[in-house]
């Protein structure tokens, strides 16, 4: 049996750094609106669900699904 977990990938273009978060709110515990060029409110309404992607000159933000295998853990 597999589980699907929402993952939000933030790629900082100029710094070539990647971050992975479990929610939009979690992004702002590590990065500021100035770091990514988007506010929390904007991201909440930007249509990231369903594989959406948003891009600006600072970053690329994409929501996807992490598929895990519950039976595979610990093997």
N, CA, C and O atoms as CSV, one atom per row, in Angstrom:
chain,resi,resn,atom,element,x,y,z
A,1,UNK,N,N,0.843,-1.178,0.000
A,1,UNK,CA,C,0.000,0.000,0.000
A,1,UNK,C,C,0.890,1.244,0.000
A,1,UNK,O,O,1.825,1.333,0.796
A,2,UNK,N,N,0.613,2.189,-0.872
A,2,UNK,CA,C,1.419,3.409,-0.934
A,2,UNK,C,C,0.637,4.572,-0.345
A,2,UNK,O,O,-0.594,4.575,-0.328
A,3,UNK,N,N,1.381,5.559,0.137
A,3,UNK,CA,C,0.791,6.786,0.664
A,3,UNK,C,C,1.225,7.934,-0.224
A,3,UNK,O,O,2.334,7.930,-0.758
A,4,UNK,N,N,0.357,8.913,-0.383
A,4,UNK,CA,C,0.687,10.097,-1.166
A,4,UNK,C,C,0.725,11.289,-0.220
A,4,UNK,O,O,-0.224,11.550,0.519
A,5,UNK,N,N,1.833,11.998,-0.261
A,5,UNK,CA,C,2.049,13.144,0.614
A,5,UNK,C,C,2.342,14.368,-0.243
A,5,UNK,O,O,3.163,14.318,-1.159
A,6,UNK,N,N,1.655,15.476,0.070
A,6,UNK,CA,C,1.875,16.728,-0.661
A,6,UNK,C,C,3.285,17.258,-0.354
A,6,UNK,O,O,3.717,17.274,0.799
A,7,UNK,N,N,3.984,17.687,-1.398
A,7,UNK,CA,C,5.316,18.273,-1.255
A,7,UNK,C,C,5.358,19.552,-2.086
A,7,UNK,O,O,4.917,19.579,-3.235
A,8,UNK,N,N,5.893,20.605,-1.487
A,8,UNK,CA,C,6.073,21.859,-2.223
A,8,UNK,C,C,7.572,22.075,-2.406
A,8,UNK,O,O,8.321,22.201,-1.437
A,9,UNK,N,N,7.990,22.113,-3.665
A,9,UNK,CA,C,9.401,22.279,-4.029
A,9,UNK,C,C,9.648,23.752,-4.341
A,9,UNK,O,O,8.972,24.341,-5.185
A,10,UNK,N,N,10.619,24.337,-3.654
A,10,UNK,CA,C,11.011,25.726,-3.901
A,10,UNK,C,C,12.452,25.708,-4.413
A,10,UNK,O,O,13.364,25.274,-3.709
A,11,UNK,N,N,12.644,26.179,-5.625
A,11,UNK,CA,C,13.981,26.284,-6.219
A,11,UNK,C,C,14.346,27.762,-6.299
A,11,UNK,O,O,13.690,28.527,-7.006
A,12,UNK,N,N,15.388,28.166,-5.576
A,12,UNK,CA,C,15.877,29.546,-5.644
A,12,UNK,C,C,16.814,29.650,-6.842
A,12,UNK,O,O,17.889,29.051,-6.853
A,13,UNK,N,N,16.406,30.398,-7.826
A,13,UNK,CA,C,17.101,30.439,-9.112
A,13,UNK,C,C,18.516,30.979,-9.001
A,13,UNK,O,O,19.453,30.325,-9.461
A,14,UNK,N,N,18.701,32.144,-8.410
A,14,UNK,CA,C,20.022,32.751,-8.326
A,14,UNK,C,C,20.996,32.004,-7.419
A,14,UNK,O,O,22.205,32.016,-7.651
A,15,UNK,N,N,20.467,31.362,-6.396
A,15,UNK,CA,C,21.316,30.649,-5.435
A,15,UNK,C,C,21.473,29.165,-5.763
A,15,UNK,O,O,22.286,28.468,-5.155
A,16,UNK,N,N,20.689,28.691,-6.727
A,16,UNK,CA,C,20.713,27.276,-7.105
A,16,UNK,C,C,20.534,26.370,-5.896
A,16,UNK,O,O,21.257,25.390,-5.724
A,17,UNK,N,N,19.555,26.715,-5.061
A,17,UNK,CA,C,19.247,25.917,-3.877
A,17,UNK,C,C,17.823,25.398,-3.992
A,17,UNK,O,O,16.945,26.059,-4.546
A,18,UNK,N,N,17.613,24.211,-3.461
A,18,UNK,CA,C,16.304,23.593,-3.472
A,18,UNK,C,C,15.853,23.303,-2.053
A,18,UNK,O,O,16.636,22.871,-1.207
A,19,UNK,N,N,14.566,23.552,-1.810
A,19,UNK,CA,C,13.944,23.268,-0.520
A,19,UNK,C,C,12.657,22.495,-0.790
A,19,UNK,O,O,12.009,22.677,-1.821
A,20,UNK,N,N,12.303,21.635,0.152
A,20,UNK,CA,C,11.085,20.841,0.041
A,20,UNK,C,C,10.279,21.012,1.320
A,20,UNK,O,O,10.805,20.830,2.418
A,21,UNK,N,N,9.000,21.363,1.180
A,21,UNK,CA,C,8.149,21.665,2.326
A,21,UNK,C,C,6.852,20.873,2.248
A,21,UNK,O,O,6.425,20.448,1.175
A,22,UNK,N,N,6.236,20.685,3.412
A,22,UNK,CA,C,4.968,19.980,3.489
A,22,UNK,C,C,3.756,20.890,3.410
A,22,UNK,O,O,2.629,20.409,3.294
A,23,UNK,N,N,3.970,22.192,3.472
A,23,UNK,CA,C,2.856,23.144,3.391
A,23,UNK,C,C,3.389,24.514,2.974
A,23,UNK,O,O,4.591,24.772,3.025
A,24,UNK,N,N,2.482,25.371,2.569
A,24,UNK,CA,C,2.858,26.743,2.219
A,24,UNK,C,C,3.356,27.473,3.462
A,24,UNK,O,O,4.341,28.208,3.396
A,25,UNK,N,N,2.685,27.278,4.588
A,25,UNK,CA,C,3.104,27.936,5.832
A,25,UNK,C,C,4.533,27.558,6.211
A,25,UNK,O,O,5.277,28.388,6.733
A,26,UNK,N,N,4.919,26.312,5.953
A,26,UNK,CA,C,6.269,25.856,6.298
A,26,UNK,C,C,7.351,26.595,5.513
A,26,UNK,O,O,8.466,26.765,6.006
A,27,UNK,N,N,7.032,27.030,4.305
A,27,UNK,CA,C,8.001,27.780,3.489
A,27,UNK,C,C,8.492,29.001,4.265
A,27,UNK,O,O,9.681,29.322,4.256
A,28,UNK,N,N,7.560,29.672,4.933
A,28,UNK,CA,C,7.880,30.939,5.584
A,28,UNK,C,C,8.526,30.768,6.964
A,28,UNK,O,O,8.806,31.754,7.646
A,29,UNK,N,N,8.761,29.521,7.371
A,29,UNK,CA,C,9.566,29.284,8.574
A,29,UNK,C,C,11.051,29.298,8.226
A,29,UNK,O,O,11.902,29.435,9.105
A,30,UNK,N,N,11.358,29.154,6.928
A,30,UNK,CA,C,12.753,29.107,6.462
A,30,UNK,C,C,13.084,30.295,5.561
A,30,UNK,O,O,14.168,30.871,5.664
A,31,UNK,N,N,12.169,30.657,4.693
A,31,UNK,CA,C,12.391,31.717,3.715
A,31,UNK,C,C,11.433,32.873,3.962
A,31,UNK,O,O,10.340,32.679,4.494
A,32,UNK,N,N,11.842,34.064,3.579
A,32,UNK,CA,C,10.994,35.246,3.735
A,32,UNK,C,C,10.297,35.561,2.403
A,32,UNK,O,O,10.708,35.063,1.355
A,33,UNK,N,N,9.252,36.382,2.444
A,33,UNK,CA,C,8.627,36.815,1.188
A,33,UNK,C,C,9.626,37.501,0.256
A,33,UNK,O,O,9.506,37.406,-0.966
A,34,UNK,N,N,10.605,38.187,0.828
A,34,UNK,CA,C,11.635,38.843,0.005
A,34,UNK,C,C,12.542,37.814,-0.675
A,34,UNK,O,O,13.023,38.057,-1.782
A,35,UNK,N,N,12.780,36.669,-0.028
A,35,UNK,CA,C,13.613,35.613,-0.618
A,35,UNK,C,C,12.972,35.018,-1.866
A,35,UNK,O,O,13.663,34.690,-2.830
A,36,UNK,N,N,11.638,34.879,-1.844
A,36,UNK,CA,C,10.959,34.189,-2.934
A,36,UNK,C,C,10.104,35.091,-3.823
A,36,UNK,O,O,9.685,34.682,-4.906
A,37,UNK,N,N,9.849,36.310,-3.369
A,37,UNK,CA,C,9.083,37.244,-4.184
A,37,UNK,C,C,7.582,37.020,-4.177
A,37,UNK,O,O,6.874,37.574,-5.019
A,38,UNK,N,N,7.086,36.224,-3.252
A,38,UNK,CA,C,5.659,35.958,-3.118
A,38,UNK,C,C,5.274,36.027,-1.654
A,38,UNK,O,O,6.070,35.674,-0.785
A,39,UNK,N,N,4.069,36.476,-1.373
A,39,UNK,CA,C,3.564,36.467,0.000
A,39,UNK,C,C,2.873,35.131,0.278
A,39,UNK,O,O,2.536,34.389,-0.645
A,40,UNK,N,N,2.673,34.846,1.535
A,40,UNK,CA,C,1.962,33.636,1.942
A,40,UNK,C,C,0.544,33.643,1.363
A,40,UNK,O,O,0.056,32.617,0.889
A,41,UNK,N,N,-0.098,34.781,1.404
A,41,UNK,CA,C,-1.454,34.916,0.876
A,41,UNK,C,C,-1.493,34.624,-0.631
A,41,UNK,O,O,-2.388,33.927,-1.109
A,42,UNK,N,N,-0.530,35.155,-1.362
A,42,UNK,CA,C,-0.489,34.921,-2.805
A,42,UNK,C,C,-0.338,33.430,-3.109
A,42,UNK,O,O,-1.057,32.884,-3.946
A,43,UNK,N,N,0.605,32.776,-2.421
A,43,UNK,CA,C,0.828,31.353,-2.678
A,43,UNK,C,C,-0.397,30.515,-2.334
A,43,UNK,O,O,-0.679,29.515,-2.994
A,44,UNK,N,N,-1.121,30.927,-1.300
A,44,UNK,CA,C,-2.320,30.186,-0.900
A,44,UNK,C,C,-3.399,30.206,-1.975
A,44,UNK,O,O,-4.230,29.300,-2.037
A,45,UNK,N,N,-3.392,31.229,-2.817
A,45,UNK,CA,C,-4.407,31.376,-3.853
A,45,UNK,C,C,-3.852,31.206,-5.271
A,45,UNK,O,O,-4.555,31.482,-6.243
A,46,UNK,N,N,-2.618,30.762,-5.397
A,46,UNK,CA,C,-1.954,30.734,-6.707
A,46,UNK,C,C,-2.274,29.509,-7.553
A,46,UNK,O,O,-1.875,29.455,-8.716
A,47,UNK,N,N,-2.968,28.544,-7.018
A,47,UNK,CA,C,-3.308,27.358,-7.804
A,47,UNK,C,C,-2.201,26.338,-7.884
A,47,UNK,O,O,-1.999,25.724,-8.931
A,48,UNK,N,N,-1.480,26.146,-6.797
A,48,UNK,CA,C,-0.413,25.153,-6.782
A,48,UNK,C,C,-0.941,23.722,-6.747
A,48,UNK,O,O,-0.266,22.806,-7.216
A,49,UNK,N,N,-2.131,23.518,-6.203
A,49,UNK,CA,C,-2.660,22.159,-6.101
A,49,UNK,C,C,-2.854,21.563,-7.492
A,49,UNK,O,O,-3.083,22.285,-8.463
A,50,UNK,N,N,-2.761,20.272,-7.573
A,50,UNK,CA,C,-2.920,19.605,-8.867
A,50,UNK,C,C,-1.709,19.733,-9.757
A,50,UNK,O,O,-1.827,19.664,-10.981
A,51,UNK,N,N,-0.540,19.919,-9.161
A,51,UNK,CA,C,0.689,19.992,-9.950
A,51,UNK,C,C,0.999,21.365,-10.501
A,51,UNK,O,O,1.803,21.492,-11.425
A,52,UNK,N,N,0.374,22.399,-9.952
A,52,UNK,CA,C,0.618,23.751,-10.427
A,52,UNK,C,C,2.032,24.231,-10.163
A,52,UNK,O,O,2.696,23.749,-9.245
A,53,UNK,N,N,2.490,25.173,-10.961
A,53,UNK,CA,C,3.823,25.748,-10.841
A,53,UNK,C,C,3.725,27.252,-11.003
A,53,UNK,O,O,2.983,27.744,-11.853
A,54,UNK,N,N,4.479,27.991,-10.182
A,54,UNK,CA,C,4.593,29.434,-10.379
A,54,UNK,C,C,6.071,29.793,-10.422
A,54,UNK,O,O,6.895,29.172,-9.750
A,55,UNK,N,N,6.394,30.799,-11.216
A,55,UNK,CA,C,7.787,31.179,-11.446
A,55,UNK,C,C,7.891,32.695,-11.455
A,55,UNK,O,O,7.007,33.386,-11.961
A,56,UNK,N,N,8.972,33.202,-10.894
A,56,UNK,CA,C,9.339,34.608,-11.060
A,56,UNK,C,C,10.859,34.658,-11.205
A,56,UNK,O,O,11.493,33.616,-11.375
A,57,UNK,N,N,11.449,35.838,-11.141
A,57,UNK,CA,C,12.898,35.946,-11.342
A,57,UNK,C,C,13.702,35.384,-10.165
A,57,UNK,O,O,14.901,35.139,-10.303
A,58,UNK,N,N,13.064,35.179,-9.015
A,58,UNK,CA,C,13.761,34.680,-7.831
A,58,UNK,C,C,13.654,33.177,-7.630
A,58,UNK,O,O,14.593,32.541,-7.151
A,59,UNK,N,N,12.503,32.607,-7.998
A,59,UNK,CA,C,12.304,31.200,-7.677
A,59,UNK,C,C,11.280,30.534,-8.582
A,59,UNK,O,O,10.550,31.175,-9.337
A,60,UNK,N,N,11.269,29.221,-8.466
A,60,UNK,CA,C,10.262,28.368,-9.075
A,60,UNK,C,C,9.635,27.589,-7.934
A,60,UNK,O,O,10.351,26.986,-7.134
A,61,UNK,N,N,8.316,27.588,-7.842
A,61,UNK,CA,C,7.622,26.862,-6.782
A,61,UNK,C,C,6.636,25.913,-7.435
A,61,UNK,O,O,5.821,26.311,-8.268
A,62,UNK,N,N,6.727,24.642,-7.039
A,62,UNK,CA,C,5.904,23.610,-7.648
A,62,UNK,C,C,5.363,22.696,-6.561
A,62,UNK,O,O,6.096,22.296,-5.656
A,63,UNK,N,N,4.094,22.372,-6.651
A,63,UNK,CA,C,3.513,21.406,-5.721
A,63,UNK,C,C,3.381,20.076,-6.430
A,63,UNK,O,O,2.933,20.010,-7.575
A,64,UNK,N,N,3.773,19.018,-5.742
A,64,UNK,CA,C,3.701,17.689,-6.317
A,64,UNK,C,C,3.320,16.701,-5.226
A,64,UNK,O,O,2.966,17.093,-4.114
A,65,UNK,N,N,3.393,15.430,-5.550
A,65,UNK,CA,C,3.047,14.378,-4.608
A,65,UNK,C,C,4.230,13.451,-4.412
A,65,UNK,O,O,4.830,12.972,-5.374
A,66,UNK,N,N,4.555,13.204,-3.159
A,66,UNK,CA,C,5.586,12.236,-2.795
A,66,UNK,C,C,4.881,10.917,-2.558
A,66,UNK,O,O,3.982,10.838,-1.720
A,67,UNK,N,N,5.268,9.889,-3.276
A,67,UNK,CA,C,4.648,8.579,-3.118
A,67,UNK,C,C,5.580,7.710,-2.291
A,67,UNK,O,O,6.741,7.508,-2.646
A,68,UNK,N,N,5.059,7.201,-1.194
A,68,UNK,CA,C,5.861,6.349,-0.310
A,68,UNK,C,C,5.238,4.956,-0.255
A,68,UNK,O,O,4.070,4.767,-0.595
A,69,UNK,N,N,6.020,4.015,0.167
A,69,UNK,CA,C,5.564,2.638,0.307
A,69,UNK,C,C,5.613,2.290,1.784
A,69,UNK,O,O,6.695,2.127,2.348
A,70,UNK,N,N,4.450,2.174,2.416
A,70,UNK,CA,C,4.394,1.893,3.846
A,70,UNK,C,C,5.055,0.562,4.186
A,70,UNK,O,O,5.676,0.446,5.243
A,71,UNK,N,N,4.943,-0.436,3.331
A,71,UNK,CA,C,5.538,-1.748,3.590
A,71,UNK,C,C,7.054,-1.739,3.399
A,71,UNK,O,O,7.742,-2.623,3.910
A,72,UNK,N,N,7.584,-0.750,2.669
A,72,UNK,CA,C,9.011,-0.690,2.378
A,72,UNK,C,C,9.817,-0.089,3.521
A,72,UNK,O,O,11.031,-0.281,3.586
A,73,UNK,N,N,9.169,0.629,4.415
A,73,UNK,CA,C,9.877,1.275,5.510
A,73,UNK,C,C,10.475,0.224,6.432
A,73,UNK,O,O,9.796,-0.708,6.863
A,74,UNK,N,N,11.743,0.392,6.723
A,74,UNK,CA,C,12.433,-0.520,7.631
A,74,UNK,C,C,12.999,-1.751,6.974
A,74,UNK,O,O,13.535,-2.615,7.668
A,75,UNK,N,N,12.904,-1.869,5.668
A,75,UNK,CA,C,13.464,-3.049,4.977
A,75,UNK,C,C,14.820,-2.737,4.441
A,75,UNK,O,O,15.455,-3.596,3.829
